[in-house]
């Protein structure tokens, strides 16, 4: 299989070299390449110029912003920044199967770093209203803090949260933005997953996203503000099928489809739908140690006969490869993502898609989408080292 793919690549290179020596072919290729470059450059230049000329920051007064999953990472940073800027932030996050330690991060971060505006109300999702960290959070914010425990995997819990948000909507205060930031990551080859593992990934990454959007669409539609919006945080891996992350990539492809369909369906209501697709950033769920634990869990529960097929050393070597690649490629600074999310909330005319990432990775992944599958397969399985063992 690999030899056949390599043969295709070699023959393609030889054929290209032969054809390129023909003057007419070379002239047409140059003209096509130049035209393509001009078209792409014109499009992005026009989009950038229009954004600069029409850029306007909305007045945050009376605007409610819902953010799911603010225990750490992007949502945590964004919640604090929105609070500083005067938005009414309604904060929730997944409580099912999430560690208590992760939830406490939000409490510590908010109580130690947030500067609360006394005219702003904040609804904070916490594991327990009686925990010391939650009581401290309530004390710091006085009457402006509303503590809500929400499990977005349960429709009843989400409905209660929607009622709390609706109670905040008054004559001069309405829903402005719903930021859906939900994701779980697992590592392992497709054969290693059982139905329950796949179901959990799909439940959180896809069904919960759709559930939150459907729950708050009526309230967002009722809002009188022009430019109200959904902001759906996805992943750049919704555009490239990365080996070893099958269920995760599958779920992200589904979320990208959901985002695009929702954008086209609610356009008639004057509602924006914005996609945010970050690449690898250093978050609790993408820490090399966390991913390695996930991988070890998947490997250890395999039957012995399956382990023998892959070889006993395969699990250890691939786990090490994953840890090294994530440690090398992941960006520890999540501020860029939070800034893009902030722009998607506060600008009057947001872009339909934000892709915070390093330039070299943007170019690489764009190439993957245009190159023949044989080249992409070879790169992801051989050159990257991800599937080598």
N, C-alpha and C positions, 0 to 999 in steps of 0.2 A: 504493500500500500504506500509506504513512504517512498520507496524507489520509484513507483509510478508517478507520484506527485512531483518528485525531484526531476524526473524525466520531462514532465510537462513544462516545468519552469525553465529547464535548459533549452528545450526546443523553442519555447516562446522567445527567449533571449536571442537565440540564433536567427529565428525568423524575423524578429524585429530588426536585427543588425543588417540582414540582407535587404529587407524592404526599405530601410532608412537610406541605403545607398542609391536608391532610385530617385533622381532629382524631383520628379513630379510628386512622389509620395512625401518626400522631405519638405517640399514647399507647402503642400496641403497640411501636413502635420504642424508646421510652424504657424500657418495662418489659423488653424483651429485652436492651437494652444494659446496664441496671442488673444484671439477672440474670447476664449473661455476665461482667461485671466482678466481681461478688460470687463467682461460681464460681471464676474464675481466681485472684482474691486469696486465697480460702480455701485453694485447692490449694497455692499457693506458700508461704503462711503456715504451713500445717500441715507441709509438707515442711521448711521452715526450722526450725520449732520442734522437730520430731522430731530433726533433725540436731543441734541445739544440746543437747537433753536427753540424747541417746544418744551424743554425740561422745566417742570414746575413741581415744587413740593407742596403737598396738600396740607391744609390746616388740620392738625390732629384733634382739635377741640370737638368733643362729642362723638368721637369715632371709637367703636369697640373693635378690638382685634382679638380673634381666637387663635391660640397656638396649641397644637397637640404635642405632647411629649417634650417637656421642657426640663427634664431632669439633668441634662448635660448637653454639650455640643452646640449645634446650630441653634436649636430652639431656646436654649438657656441664654446664649449671648443676645439673641434677637429680643427676647422678652425684656431683658434688662435695658437694652437700648431703646425699645419702644416706650418703656416706662419713663425713661429720662426725657423723651421727646414729647410726652404729654398724651400719648394714646391711652385709651382704656383697654388694658390687656387682660383678656380672659384666658387663663392658662390651665391646660389639662394635660394629662399624659397617660400612657398605658400603665395600668397597675398590675395586670395579670402577668405572672412569670417574669417580673422585673425585680432585681435584687433591691433590698432595703437600702443598701449602701448607695446605689445609683440614685434613688429617690432623694436621699439626704443631701446629695450634691446641690440640687436646686435650692433647698432650704438654706444651706450655708452660703451659697453664692449670692442669693437675694438679700439675706440678712446682713452680709458683710460688705457687699459692693453696690447695691442699688441705692440711688437717691430718690426717695419716693416723693412724688408731687402730691400735695395734699388735696388737689382737685381731681386726682386720678384714682380710679378704682382698679384693683388688681384681684383677679380670681385665681388662686394658686392651687393646683392639684397636688395633694400630699398623701402620703401613705396613711397617716392617722392624724386627726385633729387634736389628739391628746399628746402627741410626741413632743419632747422638749424643743426640737428644732422648729416644729410648726407653731408652738406657742410663742417662741421668740419671733418668728416671722410675723405673726399676728400683732405682737406688741410693737415691732418696728413700724408697721404700717398703720396701726391704729384701726379706725373704722374703714379704711380704704382697702383692707385685705379681706377677701372672701375665700375661704378654704373649701375646695371641692375635690373629693376623691372620685376619679372617673376611670372606668375600665371600658375602653372603646371596643373591646371584643364582645361586650354585652349591650344589646340594644336598649335594655331598661336603664342601665347606668348612663348611657349616652343621652337618652331622653331626659333624664333628670338634669344633666348638665345643660341641655338645650333650654330647659325651663329656667334654670338659673340665669343663663345669658339673656333670655327673653325678658326676665324681670328687670334687667339693667337697662333695657331699651325704654326710653322715656320720650317726652315731647322733643327734646333737643339732643338726645343721645341714641345712636342707632348703630347697627352692625356695619362695619366697613370692610373687614377682610377676615377670611378663614384660612389659616395656614395649617396645612395637613402635613405633618412631619412624623411619619411612622415607618419603622423599618427594623427587621431582624435579619441577621446574617448568619449563615451556616456554611461550612466548608466540607466538601467531600464529593466523590464521584456519584453520578446518578444511580448506579447500581447499588450503592451503599444505603440509599434512603429508603425508609419504609413509608407507608401511606401517612402515618401520623406525623412524621418529620416534614413531609411535603405539605401536608394540610396546615400545619402550624405556620409555616413560612407564608403560604398563600393567604391564610386567614388574616395575619397582621399586615402584610405588605400590600395586599390587594383589596380584600373584602372590607377591612377596617377603613381604608382610604375611601372606598365607595360609600360605606355606611356614614362616615362623617360628612361627606359632601351632600349626600341625600338628606341627612338630618337637618343641615343648616341652610340648604338651598331656599326653602320657603322664607326663612327669616332674612336671608340676604336679599331675596327678591323684593321683600316688603320695605327694605331700607330705601329712603328717598335720595340717598347720596348718588351722584353720578360718578361712575368709575369704581363702584364696589367690586370686590374680586375674591376669587379663590387663588391661593398660592399652594401648589402641590410640589413637595420636595421628593424628587425621585433620585436617579443615579445615572451617570454616563454609561453604566453597564446595561442600561436599557437599550443601548445601541450596538453592543458587541457581546457575543455569547462567549464568556470567559470559562474555559474548562476548569472544573473543580468547584464551580459555584452555580451549578445548573438550576436548582430551584430558586435561588436568589435572582439570577438573571431572568428566568422565566417570569417571575413576579414583577420585575421591573419593566420588562417588555409590556406586560399587561397594564401596568400603571401608566406607561407612556400612551398607550392606546386609549385608556380611560380619560386621560388629561386632554388629548386632542379631540375626542368625541364630545366631552363635556364643554370644551371651549366653543365648539361649533353649535352645540345645542342651546347654550345660554346666551349666545351673542344677541339673540332677539330681545333679551331682557336688559341689555346694556351692562352685562356682567363680564368682567375680564376673567380669564383663566390663565394663570401664569405657571409655567413649569420651571423648576430649578433642578439642574442635574449636575451635582458636584461629583468629582472623582474621588480618589482615595485621600481622606483626611483622617487625622489621628483622633478617633473617638473611642469611648469605652468599648463599643461593640466591634471596632476594627483594630484594637490593640493586638499586636502580634501574639501576645500571651493568650488573649481571649479567643482569637481565631484558632490558635494551636489547640486549645482545650476542645473547641468545637470539632476540630478535625480528629483529635484523638478519640473523642466520644464516638464519632462515626466509625472510625477504624476498629476500635476495641469491641464494638458490638457485632462485628461481622462474624459469621461462622468460620471455623477453621479452614474449611475447604475453599471458601472464597479468598481468604488471606493467602492460601497456598497458590492460588491462581495468579495473584498480583505479586507474589513473593513476600517473604516476611520482612525484608528490609525496605519494601516499597513505602509502607506507612511512615516509617521514621524519616526516610529521605525526602519524601514529598512534603511531610510536615515541616521539615527544616527549610526546604525550598520556599514554601509559602511564607513562613516566618521571616526569612531573609528578604524576600521580595516586598512584602508589606512594610517591613521596617525601613527598607531603602526608598520605596516609592511614595509612602504615605506622607502627607504634609501635616506637620504638627500644628500649623497655624490655621484655625478654623475661622478666623476673623473675616477672611475674604468671602466665605460662604455667607456668614451673617450679614456682611455688607450688601451682598447681592439680594439677599432676602429682604433686608431693610429697604433697598431701592424698589423692590417689587411691591412693597406696601405703601411707601410714602410718595412715590412719584405719581403724577396725575395720569401719565400714559406709559405704563410699564411695557417692557419687552415681553413677547409671548414666551421666550425661553432664555434662561440664564444658565451658563455652563462654566462655573468657576473651576479653573484648573490651570496647571502649568502649560505654557505655550507648546513645549515639545510634545507633551502628551496629547494636546488638542490636535496637533499636526499628525501624530502617529495614528490616533483613532480615526481621524478623518480619512487617512490613507487606507485603513482597514476596510472602511465602508465602500471605497472605490476600487480597491485592488481585487483581482480574482481570488476566489475562495482558497485555491491551492496555496497562494502566498500567505494569506492570513492564517490558514491552518498550520503551515510550516513555522511561521513566526511564533504563534501562541503555544505550540507544542514542542518546538525544538529550540528556537533562539531564546525565548524568554526563560527557559529552564523550569517553567511551572510544572510541566508534566513529565519532566525527566526523573528517572529513578534508577 
